[in-house]
Structure formats: C-alpha cells, structure tokens
C-alpha cells in the first residue's frame, strides 16, 4: 500500500496541481478582474452589473456535459483530447479580449467574455471527469487537495496579480499574459496519462438519459442528493454575510481584504492538504464525519468575534480557522463526489453533482439577511453551527449508499 508521501509526490498528483491552476485562471478574468477593467474604462455601473451574466455557462454546464461524454476528438484520447480543445479555446478567447477593449466595443467584449466562460466551464467538465477516472479511489483526497490548491493559486494570479500588473501595464498586456498561463494546463494535458475507462455512451440518448437512470437506480440515491445539499450548508450560511459582519465590527475593507486573501488562502490550502493526507488513513466515511464536525464548529469562531469585537488577531484567527476547517471539509466532499461517478458517464454525473453542490450557496443561503435581522449576529452564527447536524445525520445512511462499479473491473 502506498504511503501518504508516495501518493502526494506521484506524477499524477503534479498533473492535478497543474490542472487546478488551469481551471482557476479564467474565473476572475470574467468576474472581478473584468469589472476592474470596465471601471477604468468608465463603463457605467449598470452595464458593469449586467456583465455578471457572462458567467452563466458555469451554472449550466451540465446541459452540454453529455456531449463531452458521447463525442470526443480523435486525438490524445477521450478526456485529454477535450482538455486540449478547451484549453486552446480558452487561450484564444482570452487573447481575443486582450485585442479589444470596452471602449472600442462592449458587445465584442461581452461576447468574448461569454466564450471564455464557456470554454472554462467546458474545461471544468472534462478535468473533473479526468481526475475522477485517472486517480485511484485512495488518491481522491490527495488529488482533490492538490487540484484545489492549484485552483486557489490561479485565482490569486488572475485576480490579485492581474490587478497589480494593470497598475503598471496596459490591460492588453495583462490579458495577453493571462492567456499565456493556459500553457500550464496544456503541459498537464500532455504530461498526464489517458485514463482507462469503460466504453463511452453509444447514442446521445444514452449519454443524456442513462446517467440519470443509472444514478437513481442505486439504493439511497435520493438520500445522497439530500446529503449533497446539506453537507456544506453550515459553511454557506456561516460565510454568506461574513464581510458585512466584519464591517459592522469596525474593520476596514483593507483589513478584511488583506486577511482574507493572505491568511484565508494559506489556511484553505493547508486545510485541503491536511484533509487530502488524512482521507486515506481515516477512510472517506470517517473523514466526512470528522471534517463535517470541524467545519460546522468553525462557525463558533464568529460568535467569539461578536464578543471580542474589533481585534485584528481575532480576525486572523477566525479567518484562518474557518478556512482551514472548510478546506478539510471540501477535500472530503470533493473525494465523495468523485466516488459517486460511474466512469461511463463521469462528465455528465460530476457536472450534475457540482450543480447540486452550488444550491446551498446560491439559493438556500439567500434568506440569511432576514435571519440575521431576526436573531442578531451571535444567534445567527450559532444557528449556522447547528446546520451541520442534518448533513451529519444523513451520514448514518452512508453504508447503504451503493456506489458504481468501476467498468474496468467489471469487464476484467
């Protein structure tokens, strides 16, 4: 059996790190960084707000995920072929943004931004499928940790570094540089082995319908869906109003930004690495339980902050602790998502699962402002802590959740 060290230093783990970086680069380029560019070109605030719509492909990627399971390029293999296609599309569309400007044509800029989001979300589909298929189950935790680490570093590059560069160079140079960083993903595509999986769906109907039928035929399928909705609900609610909470305590935006970007990033990376290292030793079930408790209890740090008030050390401790625990929980959660996928339909099923994963953040945490107004800050975070209980209770049924058989084993 491989040691934790052997798992982390393998070539496949290095590929996961590079792929995480490639996946993380595009997001800010159609969100915060693009907003900064629009603002410096004196685009009005209403139009800047409308540009949030360019990110819609991220929310609807499950629609074309079956096509990426059913069809694939005739080079590099079923997964790596699509990875190279999406990376070339990404580099070209980001470079296209560099060659235009909001002052020249807002329509052209919006179109290119949508293309970036489309190729980025398509790359997400195939990378999620690739890492699920290329890794052994005992490597899921470590692979998820390094992928998330690469993703976070990339967001710092395309967010923080891009803004710093924009103070010294033109936006054309900034976006050209960002287009060039996609070469990291291309290197990973050629460096990583093509995973051996079962035969792809033979028809489009089989690619669209069969993944759903296969999943819902499993014992406990409905329970799994509820678990996916509930496991990170405590984190979603606890952090939904975090910035407003810190502002109410009297912290400056600089304080919040610096601590969140520096200590938050470091703690998240450390948390995911610790989680990835412990999952093979604990087993996925115990990791989900233990890390689920940690991420829930981390909300009590905000209760402490509500009592301590404006204290910078307490702010660092709270941000660090919350991100550390959440990172551990995310590593286990991502490994669980990977374990759910049938390798004939990995792209489709993973895209559906991640869409469910986004529900707590975007929908279930929507009424948080009303909740805070009704109960106050301390009780709000106590309630957020208690929201860990439903997801943990669902784990009682974990042994009854039948997961798919590896098709390579089934045909052996």
Backbone torsions as a table, in degrees:
resi	resn	phi	psi	omega
1	UNK	NA	135.2	-179.2
2	UNK	-67.8	142.8	172.8
3	UNK	-77.5	165.4	177.9
4	UNK	-58.4	-41.2	179.9
5	UNK	-61.8	-44.3	179.9
6	UNK	-62.5	-37.1	178.9
7	UNK	-65.1	-45.7	-174.8
8	UNK	-70.8	-29.3	-175.1
9	UNK	-97.2	8.9	-179.6
10	UNK	-72.0	160.5	179.6
11	UNK	-61.6	-37.7	-179.3
12	UNK	-63.2	-34.7	178.3
13	UNK	-68.2	-37.5	176.5
14	UNK	-62.9	-39.5	176.8
15	UNK	-62.6	-40.7	178.9
16	UNK	-61.9	-39.8	178.2
17	UNK	-62.1	-46.1	-179.7
18	UNK	-65.7	-40.1	179.5
19	UNK	-67.0	-36.5	175.6
20	UNK	-61.3	-40.8	177.3
21	UNK	-62.3	-45.6	-179.5
22	UNK	-62.3	-37.0	179.9
23	UNK	-72.8	-30.1	-175.7
24	UNK	-83.2	-22.0	-176.6
25	UNK	-60.8	-47.3	-169.5
26	UNK	-70.0	-27.0	-167.9
27	UNK	-57.0	-53.9	-177.8
28	UNK	-65.5	-26.5	-177.5
29	UNK	-68.4	-16.7	174.0
30	UNK	-113.0	6.5	-178.9
31	UNK	-125.1	-107.7	-173.2
32	UNK	-60.8	-44.3	-179.4
33	UNK	-65.6	-40.6	177.9
34	UNK	-65.5	-38.1	176.7
35	UNK	-59.5	-40.8	178.9
36	UNK	-63.2	-40.6	178.6
37	UNK	-63.8	-46.1	179.1
38	UNK	-60.4	-41.4	-178.8
39	UNK	-65.0	-40.3	-179.6
40	UNK	-70.3	-18.2	176.4
41	UNK	-94.1	10.9	176.9
42	UNK	60.8	34.0	172.5
43	UNK	-72.6	138.4	-175.6
44	UNK	-68.7	155.5	-172.2
45	UNK	-62.5	-32.8	179.7
46	UNK	-65.1	-42.0	178.7
47	UNK	-67.6	-39.5	177.0
48	UNK	-59.5	-41.5	177.5
49	UNK	-61.0	-40.5	-179.9
50	UNK	-64.9	-26.4	-179.5
51	UNK	-66.7	-12.6	174.6
52	UNK	-61.5	-23.7	-178.6
53	UNK	-68.7	-17.5	-178.4
54	UNK	-66.4	-17.1	-180.0
55	UNK	-85.4	4.6	-177.7
56	UNK	-55.1	-38.1	179.7
57	UNK	-53.4	-30.4	178.2
58	UNK	-61.7	-34.2	-177.2
59	UNK	-82.4	-19.5	-173.7
60	UNK	-117.8	18.9	-175.6
61	UNK	-65.2	-22.6	179.3
62	UNK	-64.5	-17.1	-178.5
63	UNK	-68.1	-42.9	-178.9
64	UNK	-101.8	2.0	175.7
65	UNK	-58.0	-39.8	177.8
66	UNK	-59.0	-32.7	178.1
67	UNK	-64.1	-33.3	-179.2
68	UNK	-79.6	-17.4	170.6
69	UNK	-81.7	-39.4	-174.7
70	UNK	-78.2	-47.6	-176.8
71	UNK	-110.0	153.3	176.2
72	UNK	-160.7	154.3	179.9
73	UNK	-62.4	155.8	-177.6
74	UNK	-90.2	28.6	177.0
75	UNK	-140.6	149.1	177.4
76	UNK	67.5	-14.8	179.7
77	UNK	112.3	174.4	-173.1
78	UNK	-61.8	-40.5	-177.4
79	UNK	-96.5	-47.7	-176.2
80	UNK	-67.1	-30.4	177.1
81	UNK	-61.0	-47.3	177.4
82	UNK	-65.6	-36.9	179.2
83	UNK	-59.3	-45.0	-178.9
84	UNK	-66.4	-41.6	179.6
85	UNK	-60.4	-46.8	-178.2
86	UNK	-68.0	-34.3	179.3
87	UNK	-69.5	-38.5	175.6
88	UNK	-64.8	-42.6	177.2
89	UNK	-61.8	-39.8	178.0
90	UNK	-63.0	-51.6	-178.6
91	UNK	-58.8	-41.4	-178.2
92	UNK	-68.3	-42.4	-177.6
93	UNK	-73.0	-34.7	175.1
94	UNK	-67.3	-42.1	176.2
95	UNK	-63.0	-35.6	176.2
96	UNK	-61.5	-39.0	175.3
97	UNK	-62.2	-37.1	179.6
98	UNK	-65.0	-28.9	-175.2
99	UNK	-87.8	-5.5	174.4
100	UNK	-120.2	-169.0	177.0
101	UNK	-161.5	154.9	179.1
102	UNK	-59.0	-33.8	-179.3
103	UNK	-71.8	-24.6	179.1
104	UNK	-81.7	-50.4	-179.7
105	UNK	-159.3	109.0	176.6
106	UNK	-66.5	-34.0	179.8
107	UNK	-64.5	-45.4	178.6
108	UNK	-63.2	-41.1	179.6
109	UNK	-64.1	-43.8	179.7
110	UNK	-63.9	-42.1	179.6
111	UNK	-61.3	-46.0	179.3
112	UNK	-66.1	-36.3	177.8
113	UNK	-64.8	-40.2	176.2
114	UNK	-63.1	-40.3	177.3
115	UNK	-62.1	-41.2	176.6
116	UNK	-59.9	-47.2	180.0
117	UNK	-63.1	-38.0	179.5
118	UNK	-65.6	-49.5	-179.7
119	UNK	-67.2	-34.2	178.9
120	UNK	-66.5	-45.9	179.7
121	UNK	-68.3	-32.8	175.7
122	UNK	-67.7	-39.3	175.5
123	UNK	-63.2	-39.3	176.7
124	UNK	-57.8	-43.9	-179.3
125	UNK	-56.3	-51.2	-173.3
126	UNK	-76.6	-32.3	177.1
127	UNK	-67.9	-41.5	177.4
128	UNK	-60.0	-41.9	177.2
129	UNK	-65.4	-42.7	-176.9
130	UNK	-62.3	-48.9	-175.8
131	UNK	-70.2	-27.6	175.6
132	UNK	-67.8	-37.6	-175.8
133	UNK	-87.4	-31.5	-174.2
134	UNK	-80.7	-22.9	-177.1
135	UNK	-98.2	148.4	169.7
136	UNK	-76.7	157.8	-174.9
137	UNK	-59.8	-35.7	179.8
138	UNK	-69.8	-12.4	178.8
139	UNK	-96.7	-4.2	-175.6
140	UNK	-58.3	-42.6	-178.2
141	UNK	-64.3	-49.8	-179.9
142	UNK	-64.9	-41.4	179.5
143	UNK	-63.0	-42.0	177.5
144	UNK	-63.7	-41.0	-178.8
145	UNK	-62.1	-46.3	-178.4
146	UNK	-71.6	-34.3	175.6
147	UNK	-61.8	-47.4	179.6
148	UNK	-64.2	-38.6	177.5
149	UNK	-60.3	-47.9	177.6
150	UNK	-61.2	-40.0	-179.9
151	UNK	-62.3	-45.6	-179.3
152	UNK	-65.0	-41.3	178.1
153	UNK	-62.4	-41.5	-179.8
154	UNK	-64.2	-38.9	178.4
155	UNK	-64.2	-33.1	176.2
156	UNK	-68.0	-37.4	179.8
157	UNK	-68.8	-50.7	-176.1
158	UNK	-80.3	-11.7	175.6
159	UNK	-101.7	-74.5	-176.1
160	UNK	-65.8	-53.0	-177.4
161	UNK	-63.3	-39.0	-179.9
162	UNK	-61.2	-40.5	179.9
163	UNK	-68.8	-38.4	177.1
164	UNK	-64.1	-44.0	178.8
165	UNK	-61.0	-36.5	-176.9
166	UNK	-66.1	-19.8	175.6
167	UNK	-75.6	-16.0	-174.7
168	UNK	-120.4	-22.1	-178.1
169	UNK	-131.3	168.1	178.3
170	UNK	-72.1	158.7	176.7
171	UNK	-62.6	-29.7	177.2
172	UNK	-59.3	-45.4	179.3
173	UNK	-67.0	-40.6	-179.5
174	UNK	-59.5	-50.7	-176.7
175	UNK	-72.6	-28.7	174.0
176	UNK	-65.5	-41.8	177.0
177	UNK	-62.1	-43.0	-179.4
178	UNK	-65.2	-36.7	176.1
179	UNK	-61.5	-38.6	-178.5
180	UNK	-67.1	-26.9	-178.6
181	UNK	-67.5	-16.5	178.7
182	UNK	-64.7	-16.9	177.4
183	UNK	-59.4	-24.8	176.7
184	UNK	-60.4	-44.1	177.8
185	UNK	-66.9	-37.2	178.8
186	UNK	-63.1	-41.4	177.2
187	UNK	-59.4	-44.2	179.3
188	UNK	-62.7	-38.3	-179.8
189	UNK	-60.8	-42.9	-179.2
190	UNK	-80.1	-26.9	-177.6
191	UNK	-79.0	-34.4	-175.9
192	UNK	-80.3	146.5	177.5
193	UNK	-76.9	150.5	174.5
194	UNK	-74.5	124.7	-179.2
195	UNK	-67.9	148.6	176.3
196	UNK	-93.2	117.1	-178.7
197	UNK	-130.8	176.8	175.7
198	UNK	-69.2	176.2	-179.4
199	UNK	-64.6	139.3	177.9
200	UNK	-67.7	163.7	176.5
201	UNK	-55.4	141.5	-175.9
202	UNK	-85.2	-24.8	-179.3
203	UNK	-132.0	163.0	178.6
204	UNK	-66.3	-37.3	177.1
205	UNK	-60.2	-43.3	178.5
206	UNK	-63.3	-34.3	-179.8
207	UNK	-72.6	-30.8	-176.4
208	UNK	-91.0	-46.8	-171.8
209	UNK	-87.0	-43.6	-173.7
210	UNK	-60.7	-38.8	177.4
211	UNK	-58.1	-39.3	178.1
212	UNK	-69.9	-45.4	-179.4
213	UNK	-63.1	-42.6	-179.9
214	UNK	-60.6	-42.3	-179.4
215	UNK	-68.0	-47.4	-175.1
216	UNK	-75.0	-10.6	172.5
217	UNK	-79.3	-14.4	-178.9
218	UNK	-73.7	144.2	172.8
219	UNK	-60.8	133.3	176.3
220	UNK	80.4	15.1	-176.0
221	UNK	-60.7	-44.0	-180.0
222	UNK	-64.7	-38.8	178.0
223	UNK	-62.4	-39.5	179.1
224	UNK	-61.9	-41.9	178.9
225	UNK	-60.2	-45.5	178.7
226	UNK	-63.5	-37.6	177.7
227	UNK	-63.4	-43.7	178.7
228	UNK	-59.7	-34.8	180.0
229	UNK	-74.8	-29.8	-169.0
230	UNK	-99.8	-24.7	-168.4
231	UNK	-62.6	-37.0	-178.4
232	UNK	-106.9	14.5	-178.7
233	UNK	-64.1	-37.7	179.6
234	UNK	-62.1	-38.7	178.4
235	UNK	-68.9	-43.8	-178.5
236	UNK	-60.7	-45.2	-179.4
237	UNK	-71.9	-43.1	-177.2
238	UNK	-61.7	-33.9	-177.2
239	UNK	-100.4	-4.7	-175.0
240	UNK	-60.0	-37.2	-176.9
241	UNK	-114.8	23.0	-173.1
242	UNK	-59.1	-47.3	-178.2
243	UNK	-63.2	-43.8	177.6
244	UNK	-60.5	-41.2	179.4
245	UNK	-60.3	-47.6	-178.7
246	UNK	-67.2	-36.3	176.0
247	UNK	-63.5	-40.1	178.2
248	UNK	-63.7	-27.6	178.2
249	UNK	-80.0	-6.1	176.2
250	UNK	98.6	7.9	176.8
251	UNK	-74.9	147.8	176.6
252	UNK	-80.5	162.9	176.9
253	UNK	-63.5	-31.9	177.0
254	UNK	-65.4	-43.8	177.3
255	UNK	-57.0	-49.9	-176.1
256	UNK	-64.4	-46.1	-178.4
257	UNK	-63.6	-45.5	-177.3
258	UNK	-63.9	-46.4	-178.3
259	UNK	-67.6	-42.2	-179.1
260	UNK	-64.7	-46.1	-176.1
261	UNK	-71.3	-38.5	-175.9
262	UNK	-87.4	-66.4	-176.3
263	UNK	-69.9	-35.8	178.7
264	UNK	-63.6	-45.0	179.8
265	UNK	-63.9	-47.7	-179.4
266	UNK	-60.2	-45.9	-178.1
267	UNK	-64.7	-38.1	178.5
268	UNK	-64.0	-45.5	179.7
269	UNK	-63.1	-45.6	179.4
270	UNK	-62.3	-42.5	-179.5
271	UNK	-62.0	-44.6	-179.8
272	UNK	-67.5	-36.7	178.2
273	UNK	-67.2	-42.1	177.0
274	UNK	-63.1	-45.3	178.7
275	UNK	-60.1	-46.2	179.6
276	UNK	-61.8	-35.7	179.8
277	UNK	-72.4	-33.9	-175.0
278	UNK	-84.9	-25.8	-176.3
279	UNK	-57.1	-44.9	178.3
280	UNK	-61.8	-32.1	-179.6
281	UNK	-78.6	-42.1	-176.9
282	UNK	-79.2	-30.5	-167.3
283	UNK	88.3	152.2	-173.6
284	UNK	-64.0	-40.3	-178.5
285	UNK	-61.7	-52.2	-178.4
286	UNK	-65.8	-33.4	177.6
287	UNK	-63.9	-43.9	178.3
288	UNK	-60.8	-39.9	-179.9
289	UNK	-68.0	-54.2	-174.5
290	UNK	-65.5	-47.0	-179.1
291	UNK	-69.5	-31.2	176.1
292	UNK	-64.2	-38.9	176.1
293	UNK	-66.3	-44.6	179.9
294	UNK	-58.9	-48.2	-175.9
295	UNK	-67.9	-29.6	176.4
296	UNK	-71.4	-47.2	-178.7
297	UNK	-65.9	-23.3	179.0
298	UNK	-60.1	-24.2	176.9
299	UNK	-63.8	-22.5	178.5
300	UNK	-68.5	-19.1	174.8
301	UNK	-62.9	-32.9	177.3
302	UNK	-70.3	-33.1	174.8
303	UNK	-63.0	-43.6	175.6
304	UNK	-58.2	-43.0	179.4
305	UNK	-62.8	-39.0	180.0
306	UNK	-60.9	-30.3	-179.5
307	UNK	-88.0	-35.1	-179.0
308	UNK	-75.3	-39.3	-179.5
309	UNK	86.8	-146.6	-173.1
310	UNK	-78.5	90.0	179.4
311	UNK	-136.3	117.3	-172.8
312	UNK	-66.0	-38.3	178.1
313	UNK	-63.2	-39.5	177.3
314	UNK	-64.9	-36.2	177.8
315	UNK	-63.2	-46.8	179.0
316	UNK	-60.8	-44.5	-179.0
317	UNK	-63.0	-42.1	-178.8
318	UNK	-67.7	-49.4	179.3
319	UNK	-61.9	-44.1	179.5
320	UNK	-63.1	-46.1	-178.7
321	UNK	-64.8	-43.7	-179.1
322	UNK	-64.7	-44.4	-179.0
323	UNK	-69.8	-35.1	177.1
324	UNK	-61.6	-51.1	-178.7
325	UNK	-66.0	-42.3	179.4
326	UNK	-64.3	-36.9	177.5
327	UNK	-62.8	-40.6	177.3
328	UNK	-64.0	-44.7	178.7
329	UNK	-63.3	-38.9	179.8
330	UNK	-65.3	-38.5	178.2
331	UNK	-61.2	-44.6	179.4
332	UNK	-68.1	-40.8	-179.2
333	UNK	-64.0	-43.9	178.7
334	UNK	-64.4	-40.1	177.6
335	UNK	-63.8	-37.5	177.9
336	UNK	-65.1	-43.7	177.6
337	UNK	-57.8	-43.3	179.8
338	UNK	-63.0	-38.3	-178.0
339	UNK	-69.3	-19.2	-178.3
340	UNK	-79.1	-18.7	-169.3
341	UNK	-81.1	131.9	167.9
342	UNK	-79.0	128.0	-170.1
343	UNK	-72.2	-3.3	170.7
344	UNK	-78.7	-27.9	-173.1
345	UNK	-128.2	34.1	-172.0
346	UNK	-57.0	-46.7	-176.1
347	UNK	-60.3	-45.9	-177.6
348	UNK	-67.8	-49.2	-175.9
349	UNK	-67.5	-41.3	179.9
350	UNK	-65.1	-38.8	178.1
351	UNK	-62.8	-39.0	177.6
352	UNK	-66.8	-43.5	-179.5
353	UNK	-63.3	-41.5	179.8
354	UNK	-69.8	-28.2	174.2
355	UNK	-65.4	-41.0	175.6
356	UNK	-64.1	-37.8	-179.2
357	UNK	-60.2	-30.5	-177.1
358	UNK	-80.5	-14.7	-175.7
359	UNK	-59.6	-47.8	-179.3
360	UNK	-57.6	-39.2	-178.2
361	UNK	-69.1	-41.2	-170.5
362	UNK	-95.0	-23.9	-174.8
363	UNK	-121.3	-56.2	-173.9
364	UNK	-66.6	-24.4	178.6
365	UNK	-92.5	3.5	-177.7
366	UNK	-61.7	-39.3	-177.2
367	UNK	-82.6	15.3	-173.7
368	UNK	-62.0	-33.4	179.0
369	UNK	-62.4	-41.2	177.6
370	UNK	-64.9	-39.3	179.5
371	UNK	-63.4	-44.7	-179.3
372	UNK	-63.3	-42.8	179.6
373	UNK	-61.5	-31.8	-177.3
374	UNK	-79.4	-33.8	-170.7
375	UNK	-119.8	-13.2	-177.1
376	UNK	86.0	168.0	-172.2
377	UNK	-64.8	-47.8	-175.7
378	UNK	-60.8	-49.6	-179.7
379	UNK	-65.9	-31.9	177.7
380	UNK	-59.4	-47.5	-177.9
381	UNK	-74.6	-27.1	173.0
382	UNK	-65.8	-42.2	176.8
383	UNK	-62.6	-42.1	178.0
384	UNK	-59.4	-38.5	177.3
385	UNK	-62.8	-44.5	-178.6
386	UNK	-66.1	-20.7	179.5
387	UNK	-69.4	-6.2	174.2
388	UNK	-73.6	-21.9	-171.7
389	UNK	-64.1	-47.3	-178.8
390	UNK	-57.1	-43.4	179.4
391	UNK	-64.3	-40.3	179.1
392	UNK	-67.2	-37.4	176.9
393	UNK	-62.6	-38.4	179.0
394	UNK	-59.6	-29.2	-177.1
395	UNK	-68.5	-13.5	173.9
396	UNK	-58.5	-30.7	-178.0
397	UNK	-87.9	0.4	-176.0
398	UNK	-50.3	-44.6	-178.6
399	UNK	-62.4	-17.8	-178.0
400	UNK	-94.8	-1.8	-179.6
401	UNK	-88.5	101.8	-178.2
402	UNK	-75.0	126.5	179.2
403	UNK	-101.9	159.5	-172.5
404	UNK	-67.3	152.3	174.7
405	UNK	-82.4	135.5	175.7
406	UNK	-60.4	119.1	-178.1
407	UNK	-60.8	-25.8	178.0
408	UNK	-70.3	-28.3	176.7
409	UNK	-80.3	-36.5	-177.0
410	UNK	-66.9	-28.2	-177.6
411	UNK	-98.1	-0.8	-177.8
412	UNK	-70.8	NA	NA
